[in-house]
Amino acid sequence: MSILLPVCNSCGSVDVKADAFATWDSERQEWQVSDTFDKGAWCEDCETTVSIEWCDIQ
């Protein structure tokens, strides 16, 4: 089985955040991520909007 890791397409950092939709879960009383998007991610190292690449680490 492959193990995938999201990385910044510009610098290769793993410190990336994806845009996402979250839905309120009344039972748990917390937000649950319902969908994520590869487009429009943020890289903390580059401090800018980037695209995510998926690297197979196995």
C-alpha positions in Angstrom: 0.0 0.0 0.0 1.3 3.5 -0.9 1.7 6.1 1.8 1.2 9.6 0.3 2.4 12.9 1.7 1.2 16.3 0.6 4.1 18.7 -0.2 4.5 22.2 -1.5 5.0 22.2 -5.3 7.4 25.1 -5.0 9.8 24.3 -2.1 8.9 20.7 -1.2 7.9 21.5 2.4 5.4 19.3 4.2 4.2 22.3 6.2 1.2 22.9 3.9 -2.5 23.6 4.6 -5.3 22.8 2.2 -8.4 24.8 1.6 -11.4 22.9 3.0 -15.1 22.9 3.7 -16.2 22.1 7.3 -19.6 21.0 8.5 -20.9 21.6 12.1 -21.4 18.3 13.9 -24.2 18.9 16.5 -23.6 15.6 18.2 -19.8 16.2 18.7 -20.2 19.9 19.1 -17.3 20.6 16.7 -16.4 21.3 13.1 -15.7 18.3 10.9 -13.8 18.6 7.7 -16.1 17.5 4.9 -14.1 18.2 1.8 -10.6 19.4 1.0 -9.2 21.0 -2.2 -5.8 20.5 -3.8 -6.0 23.9 -5.5 -5.3 27.0 -3.4 -3.2 25.5 -0.6 -0.9 27.5 1.6 2.7 26.8 2.3 4.0 28.1 5.7 7.6 28.0 4.5 7.0 30.0 1.2 4.3 32.1 3.0 2.2 32.1 -0.2 -0.5 30.2 -2.0 0.8 27.1 -3.7 -0.3 23.9 -5.3 0.0 20.5 -3.5 1.9 17.7 -4.9 1.5 14.1 -3.6 4.7 12.2 -2.9 4.8 8.5 -2.4 7.0 8.0 0.6 7.1 4.2 0.5 
